Amino acid sequence: MILVGIYFSRKNKNSEQFTKASGLIPGWAIGLSIYATFLSSNTFLGVPGKAFGGNWNAFVFSISMPLAAWIASKYFVPFYRNTGEISAYTHLEKRFGAWARVYAVVCFLLTQLARMGSIFFGIALSLQALTGYSMQMIMIVMGICIIFYTVLGGIEAVIWTEVVQAVIKTFGALLILYLIITNMPGGVSKVIEIGKADHKFSLGTFSPDFVSSSFWVVLLYGFFINLNNFGMDQNYIQRYHTASSTKAASKSIWLCVWLYIPASLLFFVIGSCLYAYYEVNPDLVQSIKHQVAIERLPIHSTAAEILKLESTLKPADYGDKIMPHFMVTKIPVGLVGLIVSAILSAAMSTISSGMNASATVFSVDIYRRYIKPDISEKQNLSLLHIATVGFGLLGMIAGIAMIGVKSILDVWWELSGIFAAGMLGLFLLGIVSKQTKNHEAIIATMIGIAVIIWMTFSAMLPPAYEAFRNPLHKNMIIVVGTLTIFLTGIFITKIKNRKLKSAN
């Protein structure tokens, strides 16, 4: 990957090449690149862990993608291609004022730090099991390598390395599935038998339940977060500009969707197979339980206390560790390297694109807008390089801070939902409601932020104020937050227009 960065560094002589690749990337490569960004180590490790500890409820996220992709390809891609702006947030300032652009940029950068941090943590979790090195050391070494090739090669290096990584990580997943099945007494039929008996293939309850993680909660969450990904996330918007045409950019979204849905299903199948395998061989999972118990208890805990906690642990408590454990104990030595490269690929693709997108947003929306508008081309390219390094280091720090969390996928879903909610609501308000002006948008956003803060932190209220806690599932934050800003903005606009009509 570093050599690829060196190869593309010959072309990176200006900021347009660094951020847009001069609009010369073929649509199929962009589609594979977006697919690789979706298929991060959160998917590679978090999804099998989720399926192992629960069921296929989280797969509903993937089912929601086609509708979000249809809206994005029909409306968002032409919109961004026509504006010609490399930043996804420039138009918000033109629409509502500078505050809207700053708010969206802050939300985006926080989302990227959460994303990069969770992926750094996920990769360190697996490689620690394989190598024995500390998680901090793994994050630092990997982070330096990713920073190096992203700084050298720009968006073109990011996209073409992701094309390679998409192939490696998909092949790695298929290999893992094959190895689980061949090691499983009774094969596929036994996996299905155990899975059915323990309801491992359930997509969640279909009743109108918005308190637990029902089918509808995950479907709504998936639709809104994917709408945010395809419509507001600089990672994806930037790729639309690298395509040769609007049609090629739209096709890249659909290629990503039709690749990701079966790929994500593959990881749920892996999780269910691992569950069945360790149900048949329960003694093989004792070492993980022992490790988790030690991590959760104080340093000077007795052996009896550790054993007591071990006996209470459920599959959901150690789901994220199950894939690395199987790799260490059951994958033949000659194939472990391929699996490690697949997991590294899953992490590197998302982190490198996040670094490049964050640097682009910082350069366009913050530095050139507020600090130095007359920056020269040479200075801008240097700024992009420095910002890429800076965001890479911040992502590493975020990853180190996440050490000890229970579920990678849960942490990422919660953080992304919180930061994306207000951003998406404001964006939809600006595109759909042409009559909404700055004043109405500010009021709607402030109300939306208040709702998001309440839904996020009200669970911390003392028992005496239990009636004021958020009754909905945490994945509903992005749904309610987005709709609050969007609908409040439209409502205030209609009231204002009626007053103006009556006054006239």
N, C-alpha and C positions, 0 to 999 in steps of 0.2 A: 504493500500500500504506500509505503514511503517512496519507493521507486516510481510509482505511478504519479505521485505528487511532484517529484523532480522532473518527470517527463513533461507534465502539463505546465510546469513553471516557466518553460520557454515561451509560452504564449501569453502569460499573464503580465502584460506590459501596461495595462490601464484598468480602471475600475469597472468599466463596462464588461470587459472580458472576465474579470474576477467575479462579478455578480450575475451576469447574463449569459456568458459564454458566446457573446455576439449573436445570440438567437439562432445558432446553427446545430443544435442537438436534435436528432431524430425523435419523433414521438414515442416509438417503442422503447427507446432507452430511457426517456423521461418516465414512462409508465412503470418500467422495472425499478427505476430509482424511487418513485413514490411508494411502490409496493415494498421495497427494501426498508424505507423509512417507517412504514406502518409495522413491518415485521421486525420489531426491535427485540432486544433481549428480554423486554417485559413480556412479549409474546412467547419467546423461546423458553423462558423459565417460569414466568408468572402464570401463563395459561395452563400448562400441564399441572402446575401446583394447585391451581384453582379447581381443575377437573378432579384431581386426586383427592382434594379435601372436601369437595362439594359435588357439583354436577355440571351440566352444560349450560347453565343459566347465562353465563357471560358470552356464549356464542351468539346470543340474540343481538349483541353489539354489531357483529358482522352482518347479520341479516338486515340491519337498518341501513347499510351502506348504499345500496342501489338508489334509493329515493334521494338521499343527500347528493349522490353523484349526478343524478339526472338534473337536479336544480342547479348544481355547480356548473355542469357542462353547458346547460342552456342559458344561464344568466350570468354567473360569476366570471367564467373564462372570457367571454366576449367583452364584459365590462372592463376587466383589468387589461386586456390586450388593447382595447380602444384608448384607455387613459394613457398608456405608455409609461406609467410611473412604476419604478422597480419596487417601491415600498407599498405594502398593502394598506397603509394608513394615511398616506398623503391626502387622499380624497376626503377623509373625515374632517380635516382642517378646512378644506374648501366648502364642505357642506355645513359644518356646525361651528367652526372656529378652532383655534390652536389647542384649547383644553381637550377636545375630543381626540385629537391626534395623540397628545401626550398620554391621556388615559389608556388608549388602546395599546400604545407602545409599552407602557409599564406593565399592563396585563400580559402582553405577549412575552416580554422578557422574563417575567416571573414564571410563566408557563414553561418556557424553554429551560430555565434553571431547574424546575421541578422534573421535567422530562429527562434532561441530561443526568441529573442527580440519581433518579431512580434507575436509569440504565447503567451508570457507573456502578451502582450498588449491586445490581443484578449480575453483572459480569464478574465482579469481585467475589460474589457469593459462590458462583460455580467454580471459578478458577482456584479459589482457596481450597475447595474440596479436592481438586485435582492436583494441585502443586504443593499445598502446605504453606505457601507464602501468605503474609498478612494481607488483609483486604485493602488496607491503606497503600501498601507497596504496589499491589496490582493496579489500583486506580491511578497512581502516579505514573507508573511506567507506561500503561496503556494511554493515559491522557496525553503524555508528551508525544507519543507516536502519532496520535490522531491530530493534535495541534500542528505537528510538523507538516504532515501531508496536506492538511486543509489550508494552511497558510501558503504553502508553495503552489498548490494547484488550483485553488479557487473552486467555483461552482462546477467547472467542467471535470476536475479531478473527483469532486464529491459524487457527481452523477455517474461517471464511468466506473468508479470503484464500487458504487452501489449496484450497478448492473452485475458485476462479478460476484459481489456479496449476496445478491438475491439468489443466484444459482447455487452458491456454496451452502447457504443456510437451508434452502429447500431440500437439497440432496442430503444434508446432514440430518434433517428431521426424518426423512424417509428411512435413512439408515438406522436411526435410533428405534423407530417403530419396528423395523424388521428384526432387530436384535432382541427387542422385548418379546415379540411373538415367538421367535425361535427358542427363547429361554423359558417360555411359559408352558407348564404342563397342561395339556389339553388344547393348546393353541387358541385360535380365534373364538371357537365355540364356548370355551371356558370363560373367556373375557366377557362375552355377551351374557352368559348365564349369571356371572357374579354382578355385572353391571346392572342387569334388569332387577335382580333380587334386591340390590341396595339403591335403586333409583338413580344411578349415576348418569343416565342419559336424559334426565329431565331438563326442560328449558325453563323451569320455574312455574309457579302457579299462574293460570290464565284468568283468575278472578280479578276484579278491579281493585287490586291491593297496591297502594302507593307507599305503604309503611315498610314493608319488607322488600327484598330484591326480587320482585315478581317479573314475569315476562314483560309486562307493560312498562315497568320502571326502566329496565335495561334497554328496551326498544326506544323509548323516548330519550333516554340518556344518549344512546348510540346515535340516533338521528341528529340531535342537537350538537353533539361533540364532532360528528363527522361533517356536519354543515359548517361548523367553525373551522375544522381542518381544511376543507376544500375551499371555503370562502373567505377566511380571515387569517389563516396561519401563513406567515411569511415563507415557511419551508416549502409550501406548495405553490403559493402565488409566484414566487421567484422562478419556479420551474416552468410556469406557463409562459414566462417571457423568454425562456431559453429555446422554446419550440420555434420552428420555422413558420408556422401558421396557427390560427385559432382552431382550425379543424384538428390539427396534429395535437395541440394542447388538450382539447376535449377528449380525443381518443386515448390519451395517456391516462386520464382519470379512469375511464372504463377498463383499460387494461389492468390497472392497479386493483380495481374492485373484483374483477373476474379471477384474478390471481390470488387475492388475499382471502376471499371467502373460503375456497377449498383448503388453502394453506392453514388458516386459523382452525378449521375443522380438524385438520390433521393433528394439530397440537392438543385439541381436546381429546381426540382418540388416544393419543400418547398418554395423556393423564389418566384416562380410564383404564388403559392397559397396565400402567404402572400400579394403579390401585388393585386391580385383579391379581397382578403378579405378587404383590406384597401381602395380599390376603391369603394367598396360597402358601407364601413363605414368610409368615409373620416374624420369625426369629431374625430375618435379614434386616429388619428395620429398627431393631433395638438400639443400635449404635447411634442412629439419628435422634431417637427419643432421648437418649442419654446426653447427647450434645446439647439439644434444646433445653433440657432441664438444667444443665450446668449454666447455660447462658442466662437463664431467667432467674436463677437463685443468686443470693449474695455469695461472694467469693469463699467465705468460711463455712458454707453449708455442709452438713454431715451427709454421709452415704445414705442414711435412712431417709433424710429429707429429699434427696435427689431421686431415690427409688419411688417415693410416694408421689412426687410430681410426675415422674415418668408414667406411672400407672393411670394418670388422669388425662394424659395428652391424647388429642384426637388427630386424625389425618390433616385437618385444616390447620393445626398448629405447626406442622412441619412440611407443608406442601411445597414451599419454594425450595426446600433442600432435597427433595426426592429425586429430581432429575440429575443433579450433580452426583448424588449418592449412587444411582444406578450406573452412571458413566464410570465412576471410580472402580466399582466392584465388578461390573459385568461386561463392559465393552473391551474387546481384545486390544492389547497394547498398540498394535499397528494401526487401529482405527481411531483411537482416542484423539490423535492429532487432528484428524479431519473434523471430529465433533467440536474440538476446542476452536478450530479455525471458523467453524460455522457459528458458534456462539460469539466469538470475537467479531465476526462479520455483522451479526445481528446488532451488536452494540455500536460498532464503529460507524455504520451507515447513518444511524439516527443522530449520534453525537456530532459527527462532522457536518451534517446538514444543519443541525441546530446552531452550531458555532458560526457557520457561514451566514445563515439567515439573521442571527442576532447581531453580528457585526455589520451587516448591511443596514438593518433597521437603526442601529446606533449611529452609523455614519450619516444616513439620509435624514432621519427624523429628529435626531438630537444634535449632533455635532454641527452639521451644515446648516441646520435650521436656527439654532440658538447661539452657538459658540463662534463659528467661523464660516459665514455664508460664502465668502470669496476664496475658499480653499482651492488650491491648484490641483491638477490631476495627479501629479506625483505625490503631493501631500495626502490626498484622499486615498491613494493606494496604500501608502504607509499606515494611515489611520485604520484601514480595513484589516491590515495584517496585525496591528497591535490589538485591535478590538477582538479579533478572532482568538488570539492568545488569551486575552483577558476573560472572555466568556468561557473558554475551555477550562481555565483554572477555577472559575467560579462554579462550573458544573461539577468539577472534581470535588470541591469543598462541600457542595450540596450532597454528593454521593456519600462522602465520609460521614456527614451528619445523619444520614439515614440508616447507618449500621445499627441493626437490632430491631428493625420494623418487622411486623408479622407477615404481611403480604405485599410484595412489590406492586402487583396489579391494583390492589385496593388503594394504596397510597397514591399511585399515579392517577387513577380515576378520580379520586377525591380532589386532589390538588388541581388537576386540569379543569374539572368542572367548576371549581370556585373561581379561578382566574379567567376562564373563557366566557362565563355567563354574561357579565356586563358588556364585554367586547362585542359579542355576537348580537346582543339585543340592540346596541347602538348602531351597529353596521346595518342590520335589517331595517331599522327605523329610517336610516338615511337613504336606503335604496327604495323602499316600498312607499313611504309617506313623503311625497315631494313637497307637501305644504308645511311640514314640520320645520321650524326654524331653531336657531341657537337656544333661545330662552326655554322653549318646551323640551328640547333635548336635555338641557342641563337638569331641569326638574325631574324628568323621567329617569335619568341616570342616577341622580342622588337617591331617589326612592328605591331604585333597583339595587344600588350598593347597600342601602340600609337593610333590604330584604335578604340579600346574600350574606351579609355579616350576621344577621339574626339566625338564619338557617344554619350557618356554619358553627357559630359559637354558643347557641342557646342550650345545647346539650350540657354545657358546663355550669348552668345555673343550679343553685342549691335546691334540695328537695322541696323546700317551701314554695319555690316558684316553678314547680314542675308543669303547671298549666300553661306557662309561657314558653315552654320548649318547642322546638320544631317537631311536629308529629310525623313528617314525611321522611322517606329514606334519603340518605345523604347524596345519592346520585340524582335526586330530583332538584338539586341546587341549580344546575345549569338550565334546567327546563323552566323552573319558576323564575329564576333571575332574568333569563332572556325574555320571557313573556311579560314580566313586570315592566321592564324598560320599554319594550316594543309597544305593548298595549296602552301603557300609561301615556307614552308620547303621543299616540294617535288620539287618545281620549282628550288630552289637554288641547291638542291642535283643533279638534272638532268644537270644543267649548269656545275657544278663542275665535274661530271662524264664525260661529253663531252670534257671538257678541258683536263682532264687526258688522255682520249683516244687519242685525237689529239696530245698531247705531246708525247705519246708513239709511 
